Every structure is written in structure tokens, then in C-alpha cells.
Amino acid sequence: MIWHGKADDVVPFKYSEKLYEVLVEEDMSDNVAFMVDEKAKHKISIEGMLAGVGFLEEKL
């Protein structure tokens, strides 16, 4: 599960986006989810946390 806020001022969004693209290219898209929060900065949102929990419930 990759979550990233587009307004992140600590870790540039482009790094997470590139990581996800590489994982998809390597045919790992069934094992990864990418959630983009258009307004969030570096701190994960409640929605992001809940999505992470849902992802783990589904995959584990």
C-alpha cells in the first residue's frame, strides 16, 4: 500500500508515483495499491489510514 499526499513538502510525490509505475511494469500490480491524496501534505489522512487497514485485511 502506497499512500502519498500531492502537497507533500518533505518527500516529493514524484518518488512514490515512480515507485508505483515500476511495480506495475514488473507485474506486481496485484500486490500493491496506490492512493493519492490531492490535498494532503506529509501527514497521512484518516482516509489513508483506513485504506491501509482495508488493504491489509484484504491481502493478509
Phi and psi restraints in degrees (value plus and minus 20) as a CYANA .aco file:
   2 ILE   PHI    -132.7   -92.7
   2 ILE   PSI     103.8   143.8
   3 TRP   PHI    -141.0  -101.0
   3 TRP   PSI     117.4   157.4
   4 HIS   PHI    -172.6  -132.6
   4 HIS   PSI     116.8   156.8
   5 GLY   PHI    -106.6   -66.6
   5 GLY   PSI     113.3   153.3
   6 LYS   PHI     -87.3   -47.3
   6 LYS   PSI     -43.8    -3.8
   7 ALA   PHI    -114.5   -74.5
   7 ALA   PSI      -5.1    34.9
   8 ASP   PHI     -77.8   -37.8
   8 ASP   PSI     105.6   145.6
   9 ASP   PHI    -126.3   -86.3
   9 ASP   PSI     -10.4    29.6
  10 VAL   PHI    -129.4   -89.4
  10 VAL   PSI     -72.5   -32.5
  11 VAL   PHI    -137.6   -97.6
  11 VAL   PSI      97.6   137.6
  12 PRO   PHI     -79.1   -39.1
  12 PRO   PSI     116.5   156.5
  13 PHE   PHI     -75.9   -35.9
  13 PHE   PSI     -55.0   -15.0
  14 LYS   PHI     -79.0   -39.0
  14 LYS   PSI     -46.7    -6.7
  15 TYR   PHI     -89.6   -49.6
  15 TYR   PSI     -62.8   -22.8
  16 SER   PHI     -87.9   -47.9
  16 SER   PSI     -59.5   -19.5
  17 GLU   PHI     -81.4   -41.4
  17 GLU   PSI     -63.9   -23.9
  18 LYS   PHI     -85.7   -45.7
  18 LYS   PSI     -61.9   -21.9
  19 LEU   PHI     -78.0   -38.0
  19 LEU   PSI     -67.1   -27.1
  20 TYR   PHI     -82.0   -42.0
  20 TYR   PSI     -63.4   -23.4
  21 GLU   PHI     -79.3   -39.3
  21 GLU   PSI     -62.4   -22.4
  22 VAL   PHI     -85.5   -45.5
  22 VAL   PSI     -61.9   -21.9
  23 LEU   PHI     -82.2   -42.2
  23 LEU   PSI     -58.9   -18.9
  24 VAL   PHI     -86.6   -46.6
  24 VAL   PSI     -63.5   -23.5
  25 GLU   PHI     -80.9   -40.9
  25 GLU   PSI     -53.3   -13.3
  26 GLU   PHI    -106.2   -66.2
  26 GLU   PSI      -7.5    32.5
  27 ASP   PHI      41.7    81.7
  27 ASP   PSI      19.7    59.7
  28 MET   PHI    -130.1   -90.1
  28 MET   PSI      -6.0    34.0
  29 SER   PHI     -84.6   -44.6
  29 SER   PSI     -41.2    -1.2
  30 ASP   PHI     -91.7   -51.7
  30 ASP   PSI     -38.6     1.4
  31 ASN   PHI    -128.8   -88.8
  31 ASN   PSI     -12.1    27.9
  32 VAL   PHI    -160.7  -120.7
  32 VAL   PSI     127.0   167.0
  33 ALA   PHI    -146.4  -106.4
  33 ALA   PSI     127.2   167.2
  34 PHE   PHI    -145.8  -105.8
  34 PHE   PSI      94.6   134.6
  35 MET   PHI    -130.6   -90.6
  35 MET   PSI     102.9   142.9
  36 VAL   PHI    -126.4   -86.4
  36 VAL   PSI     106.6   146.6
  37 ASP   PHI    -124.7   -84.7
  37 ASP   PSI      91.1   131.1
  38 GLU   PHI     -81.8   -41.8
  38 GLU   PSI     -49.6    -9.6
  39 LYS   PHI    -127.2   -87.2
  39 LYS   PSI     -36.8     3.2
  40 ALA   PHI     -92.9   -52.9
  40 ALA   PSI     132.1   172.1
  41 LYS   PHI    -116.3   -76.3
  41 LYS   PSI    -149.0  -109.0
  42 HIS   PHI    -102.5   -62.5
  42 HIS   PSI     -45.1    -5.1
  43 LYS   PHI    -103.3   -63.3
  43 LYS   PSI     108.3   148.3
  44 ILE   PHI     -87.6   -47.6
  44 ILE   PSI     122.3   162.3
  45 SER   PHI    -104.3   -64.3
  45 SER   PSI     145.2   185.2
  46 ILE   PHI     -78.3   -38.3
  46 ILE   PSI     -61.7   -21.7
  47 GLU   PHI     -80.2   -40.2
  47 GLU   PSI     -59.9   -19.9
  48 GLY   PHI     -85.3   -45.3
  48 GLY   PSI     -61.7   -21.7
  49 MET   PHI     -82.8   -42.8
  49 MET   PSI     -65.0   -25.0
  50 LEU   PHI     -84.8   -44.8
  50 LEU   PSI     -57.8   -17.8
  51 ALA   PHI     -85.1   -45.1
  51 ALA   PSI     -58.8   -18.8
  52 GLY   PHI     -83.4   -43.4
  52 GLY   PSI     -63.0   -23.0
  53 VAL   PHI     -82.5   -42.5
  53 VAL   PSI     -64.5   -24.5
  54 GLY   PHI     -81.4   -41.4
  54 GLY   PSI     -60.1   -20.1
  55 PHE   PHI     -82.1   -42.1
  55 PHE   PSI     -65.9   -25.9
  56 LEU   PHI     -86.2   -46.2
  56 LEU   PSI     -59.0   -19.0
  57 GLU   PHI     -80.0   -40.0
  57 GLU   PSI     -60.6   -20.6
  58 GLU   PHI     -90.3   -50.3
  58 GLU   PSI     -60.4   -20.4
  59 LYS   PHI    -107.2   -67.2
  59 LYS   PSI     -43.5    -3.5
